[in-house]
Amino acid sequence: MEKKSVYYLVDSSVLPEIFTKVVEVKKILSKGQAKTVNEAVSQVGISRSTYYKYKDSVFPFYETSRGKVITLFFVLEDFAGILARIIGKIADSNANILTINQNIPINGLADVTISIETDQMTMGIEELMEQIEKIEGVRRQEILARE
């Protein structure tokens, strides 16, 4: 009988530190901050064997978003060019925009939803959201849905 995997979404603050360190090693490697696994595990302070034991079982929440359709929600100030800057950041990440829905601004704020396909993205959704958050006039942002 084959063992079936069961996945949980768990706050990292309740996990043993080793799991967050494995995720940190993955992040270091993906950003090119270390050339080898040996360098990355040394930076974080875990052994190679520990990394290899857990690397295929521990993922940051956003990493599981690859190849999915994600709907993003924004509250934006009403001024020219803000939506274009957000779309530019999405284009820079190589995500495919499927839909854009912008409501009429009320009291100087507009709600916008954008659905994107993530399979060709060159960065994680978390990094994309961090970049969009820095755009002047973005009051609020969140991931509304994932398929």
C-alpha positions in Angstrom: 0.0 0.0 0.0 1.4 3.4 -1.1 1.7 6.1 1.5 -0.3 9.2 0.4 1.1 12.6 1.2 -1.0 15.0 3.3 -0.2 18.7 3.3 -0.8 21.3 6.0 -0.5 25.1 6.1 1.3 25.8 9.3 2.6 29.1 10.8 6.4 28.8 10.9 6.5 30.1 14.4 5.3 26.7 15.7 7.7 24.6 13.6 11.1 23.3 14.7 13.7 25.8 13.6 15.3 23.2 11.2 12.4 23.6 8.8 12.8 27.3 8.5 16.5 26.8 8.0 15.9 24.4 5.1 13.6 27.0 3.5 16.3 29.6 4.0 18.9 27.4 2.2 16.5 27.0 -0.7 16.0 30.8 -0.9 19.8 31.4 -0.8 20.3 28.9 -3.6 17.5 30.3 -5.7 18.8 33.8 -5.4 22.3 32.8 -6.3 23.7 34.0 -3.0 25.6 30.7 -2.7 27.0 28.6 -5.6 26.7 25.2 -3.8 24.6 23.5 -1.3 27.7 23.3 1.0 28.0 27.1 0.9 24.3 27.7 1.6 24.0 25.2 4.5 27.2 26.7 6.1 25.6 30.2 5.9 22.4 28.9 7.6 24.1 26.6 10.1 22.7 23.2 9.2 24.3 20.0 7.8 24.0 18.9 4.2 22.3 15.7 5.3 19.7 17.6 7.2 19.0 19.8 4.1 18.7 16.8 1.8 16.5 15.0 4.3 13.9 17.7 4.3 14.3 19.7 1.1 11.6 17.8 -0.8 9.1 18.1 2.0 9.3 21.7 3.2 8.3 24.6 1.0 7.4 28.2 1.6 3.7 28.9 1.0 4.3 31.0 -2.1 6.6 28.4 -3.7 3.6 26.0 -4.1 2.0 28.7 -6.3 4.0 27.8 -9.4 1.9 26.8 -12.4 -1.3 28.0 -10.8 -3.8 30.8 -11.5 -3.6 33.3 -8.7 -6.0 36.2 -8.2 -4.4 39.3 -6.6 -6.4 42.1 -5.0 -5.3 45.7 -4.6 -6.6 48.9 -3.2 -5.0 51.8 -5.1 -5.0 55.5 -4.9 -6.6 57.2 -7.9 -3.8 58.7 -9.9 -2.5 58.2 -13.4 -0.1 55.4 -14.1 -0.4 53.3 -10.9 -2.1 50.4 -12.6 0.5 50.5 -15.4 3.3 50.2 -12.9 1.7 47.2 -11.3 1.2 45.6 -14.7 4.8 46.3 -15.5 6.0 44.5 -12.4 3.8 41.5 -13.3 5.3 41.6 -16.8 8.8 41.8 -15.4 8.1 38.6 -13.4 7.0 36.9 -16.7 3.6 36.0 -15.2 0.7 35.8 -17.7 -2.1 38.2 -17.0 -5.5 36.6 -17.6 -7.9 39.2 -16.3 -7.9 42.7 -14.9 -11.0 44.2 -13.2 -10.8 47.8 -11.9 -13.8 49.4 -10.1 -14.6 53.1 -10.4 -12.7 55.0 -7.7 -14.6 56.0 -4.7 -13.2 58.6 -2.2 -9.9 58.5 -4.2 -9.4 54.7 -3.9 -10.1 52.0 -6.5 -10.3 48.2 -6.0 -8.5 46.2 -8.6 -8.3 42.4 -9.1 -5.8 40.8 -11.4 -5.7 37.1 -12.2 -2.3 35.7 -13.3 -0.9 32.4 -14.5 2.3 31.6 -12.7 3.9 28.7 -14.6 6.4 30.9 -16.5 7.3 33.3 -13.6 10.9 34.0 -13.1 10.4 35.0 -9.4 8.2 33.8 -6.6 4.8 35.3 -6.0 6.1 36.6 -2.6 8.9 38.6 -4.3 6.4 40.0 -6.8 4.0 41.1 -4.1 7.0 42.7 -2.2 7.9 44.7 -5.4 4.3 45.8 -6.0 3.9 46.9 -2.3 6.8 49.4 -2.9 4.8 51.2 -5.6 3.6 54.6 -4.5 -0.2 54.6 -4.1 -0.6 50.9 -3.4 -2.6 51.0 -0.1 -3.4 47.3 0.3 -2.6 44.1 -1.5 -3.4 40.4 -0.9 -3.7 37.1 -2.6 -7.4 36.6 -3.0 -7.5 33.1 -4.5 -5.4 30.3 -5.9 -6.3 27.5 -8.2 
